Each structure stands twice: as structure tokens, then as C-alpha cells.
Amino acid sequence: MRKIFIISALLIVSIFNYACVGKIPNDYAQRARTSSLSWLILQDEYKYAQGYDETSKYFRDNVKKGEWISALNNLRRTLGDFKKRKEIYIAYETKLYNSPEAEYIIICYESLFKERTVIETVILMKENNNWKVSGYYLK
């Protein structure tokens, strides 16, 4: 779980401190939003193993499946059932601190759960012309 937290924290720090926000090219934003929301639905439905399988190779190379499932069970259990979410931020990056050079889209959502409201940050990496989750953070 510590490894997941460290990976997430480093990726989030990179968003705000190390990367310059760029204009989102062409249809990237819509495709990334669709991928992000499809993946979040799996998490909302407690399908953590399937969600893990749909993450980027970079994510799977750095986080073990069992650790991911355990971490999400612990994190999401305290939130209660999902109610709704609203996008509050989107950015395009090509460099994130401590991550490989690639194309990234970072999307933040204000998300309401039964027990509280949180900010969910989903980091998507372009992989084989698809947007795959490479980071997820709750605050």
C-alpha cells in the first residue's frame, strides 16, 4: 500500500510542480474522458481486479495486483457508495516527474460518495493509441 501511495503522490506532485500545462490536442480530451469514466465505473462497482487489468503497462509494472485491490478496498470502504462526480480540471502533459516520457492527460473530478466528497485524480497515459490509467489518487 505504501508503494501505491508513493507512486500516486509523486504523480500528483508532478502535475502541480513539475509540468507545464499544454493545450490538449485534437480529440484527446474526449477520448481520455471516456476512458477515465469507464475505468472509474469499474471502481465504483468494486471491480478492482478488472480495473487493474485495464490500467497501463507502466502501472501494472509498478504496482502488484493484490496490493492494488487491497489498497482500493481500504480507501473506498471509508467513502461508501458512489453518488456522482463532476470534472473540475483537465490537462495535457508530455513529462511527469519520475515517469517515462509519454503523452498524459490528467483529469480531476469532484466526487460525491455516501460518506463524503473527495477529489479524484485520474492520470491517463497514451498507450498503443489508447488512453490507459497510469495513476489514481483520492484527496
N, C-alpha and C positions, 0 to 999 in steps of 0.2 A: 504494500500500500504506500509505503514511503517513496518508492520509486515512481509510482504513478503521480503522487503529489509533486515530486521534484520535477518530473517531465512537464506536468501541467503548469506549474509555477514558472518554469523557465520560458515556456512558450508564451505565457501571458505577459511576463515581464518584457519579452522581446517585442510584443505588439506595441506596447506603450513607450518603450525606451530606446529601442534599437533599430526600428524600421521606419521608413518613410512611407506614408500612405500614398498609394498611387491610384490613378484612375482605373476603374475596373473595365477591362477590355470586352468588347462585343457582347456575347450572350453569357459571359462567365457568371455574372451575378445571379441570373435566373436559374441557371443550371446548378450553381452552388447552393442556392436557397432550397431548391428541390431536393438535392442530395442531403443537405443538412436536416431538413424537416422529416424526410423519410427515415433517416437514421435516428432522429430524436423520438419518432413514434415508436420505434423498437424499444428504446429505453423506457418510454412512458408505459409500454405494455410489459415491462420487466423481462424483455427478451434480450438479456445482456450478452449471452453467448452468440446469438445471431448478429447482434450489433457489432460485437468484437470481430466476427468473421468478415464484416463489411468495411472494416477500417483499412487504412493504407498499409502497405507492406512495411513502411517505416515504423508505424505504430506497432504493428504485430512483432517486428524485430526487437522492439524495445520494451514491450510490456507483455508479460505472460498472461494467457487467457484466464487461468484460475485466479490470479491476483486481480485482474480487471473485474471479473464477476464479483469477487468478494468486496472490492472497494466500492463498486456501484451499489451493491446490496446495502452496505453500511451507509453510504451517502444518501441514497434516495429513500431509504426507510424512514429517515427523520423528516422527510418532506411531505410524506403522504401522497395520495393520488394526484396526478397531474390534472390541472383545470384548463389553463390557457397560456399562450405565450405571444409576445409581440416583439418584432425585430426592432432593435434600437441602434444598431451600428453595423456597418459592413465596410470592409477594406480589402484591398488587393495588395499583396506583397510578393517580392521575389527573394527576400532574405529575412530569415528569422534567426535570432540569436540561438546558437547551439543546435541548429537544424541544417539539413542539407539545402543547398541552393535549389530552389524549385519555385513553382507558382503556387501561391497560397491565397485563400480567401478566409478572412476572419469574420464571423458573424456573432453578434451578441444579441441575446434575447432577454427581455424581462419576462420571467416565467412564474406563473401563479400555481402553487400546489396547495393541497388541502391545509397544510400546517403553516406555510409561509411563502413569501415571494423571494425569488433569487434571480441573480444574473447568470445565465448560462452562456458560456463562450464555446463556440464550435470552430475549430481550425480545420480547414479542408485543404488538402494538397492535391494538385493535379497529377494524376497517375494514369497512364495509358488513355489520355483524353477524357478521363472521368474525374469527378471531384470526390475524393475519399477522405473521411475523417482522419486527421492525424493528431488531434488533441481535443480534449473536452475538459472544461473547468466550470465549477459552480462557485459562486460567491454570494 
